Amino acid sequence: MKPSPDTSDALDRSASVPPAVAGASRPRGPLWATLVATFFGIGRLKPGPGSWGSAATVLLWAGIVHELPPWLRIPIAVDLAVLAIGLGIPAATRVARASAVKDPQFVVIDEVAGQMIALIAVPLAWKTFLAGFILFRAFDIIKPPPVRQLEKLPDGTGIMLDDVAAGIFALIGMHLLLHFGLLS
């Protein structure tokens, strides 16, 4: 049975409307990209998915780092940050495009990368982990230059690199605090 002209027009119009506009409940990219971009669903937690992503990273790193020999801690932290960036850019790009939002709040792999950078070569203590978390979240929220400018880059590159820069600022701040003995 052939659809009536009215039905056919409605079907054609709805096919050209992006899912985010057509009322889809949760537009998604490919499964791998969604899992990476949301850090296995942590980005769906409310309120403040970015803070949840950062907190999960700190807790996960705290659990991992105690099992590593001291000489492996820095290289593994760097490798994990690079891995998050390398996977995060294409994943964030695909998920942002699928959702039709430039920087969706539920994409938190950028916070994972930035937070991991902030924890490189940090002593294993609750004070340093807490200070690293606070510093990274502060720089991520305030976005001092050039952090704000980096988020203007296209797609996943902009989503990721502003948090990478915030992580570098937090790393510098963290090591200044350590150097001057303010976390002992």
Secondary structure, DSSP 4 states (H G I P E B T S, - for coil): -PPPHHHHHHHHHHHHS-HHHHT-SS----HHHHHHHTTTTGGG-SS-HHHHHHHHHHHHHHHHHTTS-HHHHHHHHHHHHHHHHHHHHHHHHHHHHHHT-SS-TT--HHHHHHHHHHTTT--SSHHHHHHHHHHHHHHHHH-TTTHHHHTTSSHHHHHHHHHHHHHHHHHHHHHHHHHTTTT-
